[in-house]
Amino acid sequence: MAGTTSKSTIYREIRRSIIMEHRKPGERLDVTQIAHQYNTSITPVRDALQMLTQEGLVTIKPRSGYFVTRMTLKQLRDMMELRKILELAAVERAAQRITPEKIQELRSVHAGYTGDDDESYDRYTDENRHFHYALAQASGNQELAETIGRLHDRLARFMVLRHAGLSQEFSHAHIIEALEKHDVEASKRALLDDIAPAHDEILDEILEESANNWNVDTVR
């Protein structure tokens, strides 16, 4: 009899394996094999993979199955540029209207540095998404926040490449400090100081070490 492993558990563990590059871009995800691994039916596996498809981490190919999403360098650069545009708009609005309650939420996002293991980096990635999503919510535009959240989902496996477990909390603290003062220009500078180096480090890592794995197109 099949077990009762929930789709949320399967989703979480496959998501982590993709983010930490244990499953490589282009790798096929065998539904039957995964179901056997978790001693469950194929239904929760398909549900979990569908959730990952919605996040852009998994791609469905008709008559072929599920695959870890591959991405061109052009797509990656476009997403990072869009992130910069949207988050600058969000932080500008947030600096003018952020509440003490939202400041407290931003301060409570991080649970602290716990090392460089997979579980810790999975958490750091989630905390980064939570921080930037909550910041965008402070703009007062929920659609903007949802769009930024989806971008972070798609960028999650790249964000891990910068190994920012120690520095992330400090760069976010500078953003909070500027937001608390309702200083628009300082908030924008602090945001850029957080995301610009991250984007540069990601591109350097992709181009120097991981180009073959990511199937990046360096021409277009």
Backbone as CSV, one residue per row, in Angstrom:
resi,resn,N_x,N_y,N_z,CA_x,CA_y,CA_z,C_x,C_y,C_z
1,MET,0.852,-1.208,0.000,0.000,0.000,0.000,0.881,1.249,0.000
2,ALA,0.526,2.194,-0.810,1.322,3.413,-0.918,1.298,4.192,0.381
3,GLY,2.375,4.919,0.640,2.449,5.735,1.832,1.630,7.004,1.692
4,THR,1.807,7.887,2.669,0.986,9.093,2.710,1.846,10.355,2.693
5,THR,3.024,10.274,2.097,3.869,11.456,2.004,3.107,12.570,1.301
6,SER,3.048,13.731,1.917,2.232,14.808,1.377,2.908,15.474,0.192
7,LYS,2.089,16.091,-0.636,2.639,16.807,-1.794,3.525,17.969,-1.343
8,SER,3.214,18.565,-0.180,4.015,19.687,0.300,5.424,19.241,0.666
9,THR,5.543,18.032,1.253,6.862,17.503,1.591,7.659,17.204,0.325
10,ILE,7.002,16.566,-0.635,7.659,16.238,-1.903,8.056,17.517,-2.630
11,TYR,7.148,18.479,-2.673,7.430,19.769,-3.293,8.653,20.414,-2.659
12,ARG,8.671,20.449,-1.329,9.748,21.126,-0.615,11.095,20.467,-0.899
13,GLU,11.119,19.145,-0.882,12.393,18.443,-1.044,12.897,18.494,-2.492
14,ILE,11.984,18.406,-3.453,12.419,18.530,-4.850,12.860,19.970,-5.122
15,ARG,12.125,20.928,-4.583,12.500,22.337,-4.759,13.907,22.580,-4.220
16,ARG,14.184,22.064,-3.036,15.512,22.238,-2.454,16.574,21.586,-3.328
17,SER,16.284,20.407,-3.859,17.265,19.703,-4.689,17.573,20.467,-5.971
18,ILE,16.565,21.201,-6.493,16.786,22.024,-7.688,17.581,23.270,-7.330
19,ILE,17.184,23.939,-6.255,17.856,25.168,-5.846,19.320,24.916,-5.513
20,MET,19.601,23.774,-4.869,20.972,23.466,-4.471,21.749,22.746,-5.572
21,GLU,21.159,22.622,-6.773,21.810,22.043,-7.953,22.081,20.544,-7.831
22,HIS,21.372,19.870,-6.927,21.482,18.412,-6.901,20.755,17.817,-8.106
23,ARG,19.754,18.522,-8.586,19.095,18.188,-9.853,19.475,19.288,-10.841
24,LYS,20.045,18.905,-11.943,20.624,19.862,-12.882,19.596,20.347,-13.907
25,PRO,19.782,21.558,-14.440,18.921,22.060,-15.514,18.863,21.074,-16.670
26,GLY,17.665,20.788,-17.135,17.470,19.834,-18.224,17.246,18.413,-17.762
27,GLU,17.470,18.142,-16.480,17.304,16.777,-15.965,15.825,16.388,-15.946
28,ARG,15.542,15.169,-16.388,14.168,14.672,-16.387,13.782,14.218,-14.990
29,LEU,12.565,14.557,-14.587,12.037,14.175,-13.284,11.048,13.034,-13.502
30,ASP,11.458,11.840,-13.153,10.663,10.636,-13.393,9.603,10.499,-12.296
31,VAL,8.338,10.686,-12.660,7.241,10.672,-11.695,7.170,9.335,-10.962
32,THR,7.267,8.239,-11.702,7.176,6.913,-11.095,8.327,6.669,-10.129
33,GLN,9.510,7.050,-10.521,10.689,6.869,-9.663,10.574,7.689,-8.383
34,ILE,10.098,8.932,-8.512,9.937,9.788,-7.332,8.858,9.229,-6.409
35,ALA,7.767,8.733,-7.000,6.705,8.126,-6.194,7.237,6.928,-5.417
36,HIS,8.067,6.121,-6.073,8.667,4.964,-5.399,9.597,5.423,-4.279
37,GLN,10.344,6.467,-4.530,11.279,7.011,-3.536,10.544,7.423,-2.261
38,TYR,9.364,8.017,-2.436,8.599,8.485,-1.283,7.533,7.484,-0.826
39,ASN,7.505,6.310,-1.459,6.545,5.278,-1.107,5.122,5.829,-1.121
40,THR,4.791,6.477,-2.220,3.476,7.087,-2.340,2.953,6.880,-3.755
41,SER,1.762,7.368,-4.026,1.191,7.285,-5.370,1.744,8.414,-6.226
42,ILE,1.438,8.376,-7.512,1.970,9.405,-8.404,1.222,10.733,-8.276
43,THR,0.029,10.705,-7.680,-0.776,11.939,-7.595,-0.087,13.047,-6.819
44,PRO,0.399,12.812,-5.588,1.078,13.917,-4.888,2.364,14.349,-5.572
45,VAL,3.011,13.433,-6.287,4.225,13.789,-7.022,3.875,14.747,-8.149
46,ARG,2.841,14.413,-8.908,2.426,15.302,-9.995,1.954,16.649,-9.457
47,ASP,1.262,16.626,-8.327,0.812,17.884,-7.729,2.009,18.747,-7.332
48,ALA,3.028,18.107,-6.741,4.227,18.841,-6.328,4.957,19.415,-7.538
49,LEU,5.069,18.621,-8.593,5.759,19.091,-9.800,4.983,20.207,-10.482
50,GLN,3.656,20.143,-10.386,2.841,21.210,-10.952,3.085,22.523,-10.202
51,MET,3.224,22.433,-8.875,3.539,23.620,-8.072,4.885,24.210,-8.489
52,LEU,5.851,23.354,-8.741,7.171,23.813,-9.160,7.141,24.381,-10.580
53,THR,6.236,23.860,-11.393,6.043,24.417,-12.733,5.546,25.853,-12.642
54,GLN,4.635,26.101,-11.721,4.100,27.447,-11.538,5.175,28.423,-11.058
55,GLU,6.200,27.909,-10.393,7.304,28.756,-9.937,8.398,28.915,-10.988
56,GLY,8.254,28.206,-12.109,9.244,28.314,-13.168,10.475,27.458,-12.959
57,LEU,10.442,26.574,-11.963,11.594,25.718,-11.694,11.527,24.403,-12.469
58,VAL,10.338,24.021,-12.877,10.122,22.782,-13.631,9.356,23.119,-14.900
59,THR,9.690,22.435,-15.986,9.022,22.624,-17.273,8.355,21.319,-17.692
60,ILE,7.120,21.406,-18.169,6.418,20.233,-18.692,6.585,20.211,-20.208
61,LYS,7.069,19.084,-20.726,7.175,18.905,-22.171,6.164,17.847,-22.596
62,PRO,5.230,18.201,-23.495,4.198,17.249,-23.929,4.800,15.933,-24.407
63,ARG,4.234,14.851,-23.927,4.625,13.482,-24.295,6.045,13.119,-23.862
64,SER,6.686,14.012,-23.091,8.044,13.720,-22.614,8.138,13.702,-21.092
65,GLY,7.357,14.564,-20.435,7.365,14.567,-18.983,7.814,15.881,-18.378
66,TYR,8.358,15.779,-17.166,8.767,16.948,-16.386,10.293,17.073,-16.391
67,PHE,10.781,18.311,-16.516,12.221,18.547,-16.568,12.568,19.782,-15.729
68,VAL,13.746,19.764,-15.118,14.245,20.956,-14.450,14.443,22.029,-15.516
69,THR,13.892,23.192,-15.299,13.900,24.258,-16.303,15.314,24.713,-16.635
70,ARG,15.568,24.860,-17.934,16.813,25.444,-18.405,16.523,26.887,-18.807
71,MET,17.562,27.709,-18.786,17.372,29.128,-19.042,18.553,29.695,-19.820
72,THR,18.269,30.613,-20.734,19.350,31.274,-21.452,19.879,32.450,-20.630
73,LEU,21.072,32.879,-20.954,21.653,34.041,-20.283,20.788,35.273,-20.526
74,LYS,20.222,35.378,-21.715,19.339,36.513,-22.030,18.131,36.516,-21.096
75,GLN,17.522,35.364,-20.875,16.380,35.289,-19.970,16.774,35.677,-18.550
76,LEU,17.923,35.185,-18.107,18.383,35.499,-16.760,18.644,36.990,-16.597
77,ARG,19.329,37.573,-17.560,19.601,39.011,-17.477,18.311,39.827,-17.517
78,ASP,17.369,39.414,-18.353,16.087,40.126,-18.431,15.351,40.071,-17.100
79,MET,15.366,38.905,-16.456,14.681,38.767,-15.169,15.334,39.630,-14.097
80,MET,16.658,39.652,-14.089,17.348,40.458,-13.079,17.140,41.950,-13.330
81,GLU,17.091,42.339,-14.607,16.808,43.738,-14.919,15.386,44.105,-14.492
82,LEU,14.437,43.204,-14.758,13.055,43.453,-14.349,12.953,43.537,-12.833
83,ARG,13.670,42.657,-12.157,13.661,42.703,-10.691,14.138,44.068,-10.193
84,LYS,15.221,44.561,-10.764,15.754,45.863,-10.348,14.733,46.973,-10.574
85,ILE,14.107,46.983,-11.731,13.112,48.012,-12.053,11.940,47.970,-11.066
86,LEU,11.411,46.765,-10.837,10.232,46.633,-9.982,10.547,46.902,-8.515
87,GLU,11.699,46.417,-8.060,12.006,46.604,-6.639,12.376,48.051,-6.320
88,LEU,12.972,48.756,-7.263,13.216,50.184,-7.044,11.900,50.947,-6.955
89,ALA,10.950,50.581,-7.802,9.626,51.213,-7.729,8.957,50.893,-6.405
90,ALA,9.096,49.647,-5.963,8.461,49.229,-4.709,9.069,49.933,-3.509
91,VAL,10.409,50.001,-3.449,11.048,50.597,-2.270,10.802,52.105,-2.220
92,GLU,10.689,52.743,-3.386,10.387,54.179,-3.406,9.021,54.454,-2.786
93,ARG,8.042,53.643,-3.160,6.700,53.804,-2.587,6.679,53.389,-1.118
94,ALA,7.392,52.303,-0.811,7.397,51.799,0.566,8.007,52.810,1.533
95,ALA,9.051,53.497,1.103,9.713,54.459,1.979,8.780,55.580,2.409
96,GLN,7.793,55.854,1.589,6.867,56.946,1.891,5.701,56.517,2.781
97,ARG,5.406,55.211,2.826,4.183,54.788,3.506,4.354,53.609,4.451
98,ILE,5.571,53.129,4.643,5.754,51.937,5.468,5.319,52.189,6.914
99,THR,4.729,51.178,7.509,4.213,51.276,8.877,5.197,50.646,9.863
100,PRO,5.078,51.001,11.148,5.925,50.353,12.164,5.733,48.837,12.197
101,GLU,4.511,48.388,11.929,4.235,46.950,11.928,5.007,46.242,10.805
102,LYS,5.062,46.869,9.631,5.789,46.260,8.525,7.302,46.323,8.769
103,ILE,7.776,47.392,9.399,9.187,47.456,9.775,9.534,46.298,10.696
104,GLN,8.653,46.020,11.653,8.896,44.921,12.580,8.895,43.575,11.856
105,GLU,8.002,43.424,10.889,7.991,42.182,10.109,9.313,41.995,9.372
106,LEU,9.809,43.064,8.759,11.078,42.983,8.036,12.232,42.638,8.985
107,ARG,12.190,43.198,10.187,13.250,42.908,11.163,13.230,41.448,11.628
108,SER,12.061,40.835,11.577,11.920,39.479,12.125,12.090,38.383,11.074
109,VAL,12.404,38.755,9.846,12.500,37.769,8.758,13.634,36.772,8.985
110,HIS,14.794,37.264,9.395,15.990,36.421,9.434,16.137,35.691,10.765
111,ALA,16.488,34.418,10.657,16.711,33.599,11.853,18.188,33.477,12.195
112,GLY,19.051,34.188,11.455,20.475,34.180,11.746,21.253,33.168,10.924
113,TYR,22.561,33.369,10.894,23.460,32.508,10.127,23.665,31.180,10.854
114,THR,23.469,30.082,10.147,23.618,28.756,10.749,24.574,27.867,9.970
115,GLY,25.353,28.459,9.047,26.314,27.659,8.305,26.046,27.654,6.818
116,ASP,26.791,26.819,6.106,26.718,26.777,4.649,26.157,25.465,4.125
117,ASP,25.386,24.767,4.933,24.782,23.510,4.510,23.539,23.783,3.665
118,ASP,23.055,22.747,2.998,21.905,22.890,2.093,20.673,23.417,2.813
119,GLU,20.399,22.875,3.990,19.191,23.293,4.714,19.249,24.774,5.058
120,SER,20.433,25.245,5.468,20.579,26.666,5.800,20.394,27.541,4.570
121,TYR,20.994,27.146,3.436,20.865,27.971,2.233,19.459,27.934,1.655
122,ASP,18.772,26.842,1.861,17.367,26.795,1.479,16.587,27.823,2.297
123,ARG,16.886,27.902,3.584,16.218,28.876,4.448,16.618,30.300,4.090
124,TYR,17.915,30.548,3.852,18.338,31.901,3.483,17.604,32.378,2.229
125,THR,17.427,31.469,1.273,16.743,31.824,0.028,15.294,32.187,0.299
126,ASP,14.632,31.406,1.154,13.244,31.706,1.515,13.149,33.037,2.260
127,GLU,14.118,33.290,3.147,14.105,34.545,3.896,14.311,35.739,2.971
128,ASN,15.173,35.578,1.975,15.387,36.663,1.010,14.106,36.974,0.248
129,ARG,13.402,35.922,-0.177,12.132,36.126,-0.872,11.126,36.809,0.048
130,HIS,11.032,36.320,1.278,10.084,36.885,2.243,10.375,38.360,2.464
131,PHE,11.639,38.703,2.620,12.013,40.099,2.868,11.580,40.997,1.715
132,HIS,11.949,40.619,0.507,11.661,41.490,-0.640,10.166,41.503,-0.977
133,TYR,9.493,40.399,-0.716,8.039,40.362,-0.917,7.353,41.286,0.090
134,ALA,7.753,41.206,1.363,7.152,42.057,2.394,7.451,43.528,2.132
135,LEU,8.669,43.809,1.679,9.023,45.179,1.332,8.105,45.693,0.224
136,ALA,7.877,44.859,-0.779,6.999,45.262,-1.885,5.562,45.452,-1.407
137,GLN,5.120,44.624,-0.475,3.787,44.810,0.090,3.657,46.180,0.746
138,ALA,4.752,46.643,1.354,4.741,47.950,2.015,4.525,49.092,1.043
139,SER,4.682,48.819,-0.256,4.420,49.846,-1.268,2.932,50.140,-1.387
140,GLY,2.107,49.204,-0.902,0.666,49.351,-1.017,0.093,48.742,-2.276
141,ASN,0.937,48.168,-3.107,0.487,47.568,-4.370,0.718,46.060,-4.311
142,GLN,-0.354,45.311,-4.043,-0.228,43.869,-3.872,0.151,43.156,-5.170
143,GLU,-0.314,43.662,-6.295,0.045,43.051,-7.572,1.549,43.181,-7.827
144,LEU,2.115,44.309,-7.436,3.555,44.501,-7.553,4.286,43.492,-6.671
145,ALA,3.790,43.308,-5.464,4.400,42.349,-4.536,4.335,40.931,-5.089
146,GLU,3.193,40.550,-5.661,3.047,39.193,-6.203,4.000,38.972,-7.382
147,THR,4.151,39.979,-8.224,5.057,39.861,-9.365,6.497,39.707,-8.896
148,ILE,6.888,40.484,-7.911,8.237,40.376,-7.358,8.433,39.010,-6.700
149,GLY,7.409,38.524,-6.013,7.498,37.201,-5.408,7.729,36.110,-6.438
150,ARG,7.015,36.189,-7.560,7.183,35.195,-8.626,8.580,35.275,-9.241
151,LEU,9.110,36.482,-9.379,10.472,36.633,-9.895,11.483,35.956,-8.965
152,HIS,11.288,36.135,-7.675,12.184,35.502,-6.709,12.080,33.983,-6.772
153,ASP,10.900,33.459,-7.021,10.755,32.009,-7.183,11.617,31.523,-8.341
154,ARG,11.544,32.223,-9.455,12.289,31.806,-10.652,13.788,32.013,-10.494
155,LEU,14.186,32.972,-9.675,15.603,33.278,-9.489,16.231,32.535,-8.315
156,ALA,15.433,31.786,-7.561,15.908,31.189,-6.309,17.178,30.369,-6.483
157,ARG,17.227,29.519,-7.501,18.399,28.642,-7.664,19.637,29.411,-8.081
158,PHE,19.443,30.613,-8.641,20.591,31.442,-8.986,21.067,32.242,-7.771
159,MET,20.123,32.643,-6.909,20.496,33.417,-5.735,21.428,32.636,-4.826
160,VAL,21.280,31.317,-4.799,22.134,30.477,-3.964,23.597,30.597,-4.389
161,LEU,23.841,30.855,-5.676,25.202,30.880,-6.213,26.080,31.948,-5.576
162,ARG,25.460,32.989,-4.999,26.289,34.072,-4.456,26.764,33.795,-3.040
163,HIS,26.251,32.730,-2.401,26.706,32.332,-1.066,26.686,33.509,-0.086
164,ALA,25.524,34.110,0.058,25.388,35.325,0.864,24.787,35.056,2.235
165,GLY,25.016,33.861,2.770,24.430,33.527,4.069,24.807,34.495,5.169
166,LEU,26.053,34.958,5.164,26.507,35.878,6.206,26.133,37.329,5.925
167,SER,26.200,37.749,4.665,26.038,39.168,4.330,24.591,39.608,4.126
168,GLN,23.717,38.670,3.791,22.346,39.021,3.423,21.615,39.792,4.517
169,GLU,21.728,39.326,5.755,21.007,39.974,6.853,21.490,41.400,7.067
170,PHE,22.785,41.634,6.878,23.335,42.978,7.084,22.880,43.943,5.993
171,SER,22.871,43.488,4.737,22.431,44.378,3.659,20.948,44.696,3.790
172,HIS,20.173,43.734,4.265,18.752,43.991,4.493,18.547,44.969,5.653
173,ALA,19.407,44.903,6.659,19.299,45.817,7.803,19.492,47.261,7.363
174,HIS,20.366,47.491,6.385,20.581,48.845,5.876,19.337,49.364,5.160
175,ILE,18.649,48.481,4.466,17.402,48.879,3.800,16.365,49.255,4.846
176,ILE,16.232,48.435,5.877,15.251,48.699,6.936,15.530,50.047,7.604
177,GLU,16.801,50.312,7.868,17.181,51.568,8.525,16.735,52.777,7.692
178,ALA,16.933,52.706,6.388,16.524,53.817,5.520,15.002,53.923,5.433
179,LEU,14.328,52.769,5.360,12.867,52.772,5.297,12.267,53.362,6.567
180,GLU,12.852,53.025,7.699,12.322,53.509,8.975,12.401,55.029,9.070
181,LYS,13.369,55.613,8.378,13.514,57.075,8.354,12.655,57.708,7.261
182,HIS,11.983,56.864,6.479,11.184,57.330,5.344,12.035,58.150,4.372
183,ASP,13.289,57.737,4.235,14.232,58.413,3.341,14.231,57.674,1.999
184,VAL,13.576,58.255,1.012,13.389,57.595,-0.277,14.720,57.316,-0.964
185,GLU,15.562,58.328,-1.080,16.825,58.156,-1.805,17.752,57.176,-1.099
186,ALA,17.811,57.252,0.227,18.656,56.318,0.974,18.117,54.891,0.851
187,SER,16.815,54.743,0.804,16.207,53.418,0.647,16.550,52.827,-0.711
188,LYS,16.503,53.660,-1.739,16.846,53.182,-3.092,18.325,52.801,-3.182
189,ARG,19.186,53.602,-2.560,20.624,53.283,-2.574,20.892,51.976,-1.831
190,ALA,20.236,51.803,-0.685,20.442,50.587,0.101,19.951,49.358,-0.660
191,LEU,18.845,49.516,-1.371,18.333,48.397,-2.174,19.320,48.044,-3.279
192,LEU,19.820,49.062,-3.971,20.783,48.804,-5.041,22.066,48.175,-4.502
193,ASP,22.483,48.598,-3.307,23.669,48.016,-2.684,23.451,46.538,-2.357
194,ASP,22.192,46.141,-2.209,21.864,44.745,-1.930,21.784,43.926,-3.216
195,ILE,21.049,44.432,-4.225,20.767,43.584,-5.380,21.806,43.695,-6.506
196,ALA,22.458,44.841,-6.674,23.425,44.973,-7.775,24.610,44.015,-7.617
197,PRO,25.251,43.954,-6.439,26.341,42.976,-6.284,25.861,41.543,-6.453
198,ALA,24.651,41.263,-5.992,24.107,39.909,-6.128,24.008,39.518,-7.591
199,HIS,23.490,40.412,-8.406,23.339,40.120,-9.830,24.703,39.941,-10.503
200,ASP,25.666,40.786,-10.135,27.008,40.665,-10.723,27.646,39.331,-10.343
201,GLU,27.506,38.946,-9.077,28.107,37.696,-8.602,27.461,36.491,-9.281
202,ILE,26.160,36.553,-9.480,25.460,35.455,-10.146,25.953,35.298,-11.578
203,LEU,26.039,36.406,-12.302,26.487,36.341,-13.692,27.933,35.855,-13.787
204,ASP,28.780,36.314,-12.868,30.172,35.849,-12.868,30.233,34.340,-12.659
205,GLU,29.447,33.849,-11.717,29.443,32.417,-11.421,28.931,31.614,-12.610
206,ILE,27.861,32.105,-13.211,27.285,31.414,-14.361,28.283,31.341,-15.512
207,LEU,28.902,32.469,-15.824,29.789,32.532,-16.981,31.104,31.787,-16.743
208,GLU,31.596,31.815,-15.519,32.916,31.240,-15.255,32.877,29.747,-14.946
209,GLU,31.802,29.298,-14.268,31.833,27.933,-13.778,30.655,27.065,-14.208
210,SER,29.500,27.668,-14.407,28.298,26.851,-14.547,27.618,26.942,-15.895
211,ALA,28.278,27.527,-16.896,27.628,27.753,-18.181,27.075,26.464,-18.788
212,ASN,27.842,25.393,-18.729,27.381,24.140,-19.318,26.159,23.595,-18.602
213,ASN,26.166,23.693,-17.278,25.029,23.190,-16.508,23.754,23.975,-16.780
214,TRP,23.896,25.308,-16.875,22.711,26.143,-17.013,22.253,26.277,-18.455
215,ASN,23.080,25.824,-19.384,22.737,25.938,-20.796,22.497,27.390,-21.187
216,VAL,23.312,28.293,-20.625,23.129,29.709,-20.933,23.604,30.014,-22.328
217,ASP,22.902,30.911,-22.967,23.266,31.362,-24.306,24.024,32.669,-24.143
218,THR,25.319,32.685,-24.402,26.132,33.870,-24.166,26.147,34.828,-25.339
219,VAL,25.398,34.499,-26.407,25.404,35.351,-27.605,24.218,36.300,-27.583
220,ARG,23.007,35.739,-27.365,21.809,36.568,-27.466,21.637,37.453,-26.247
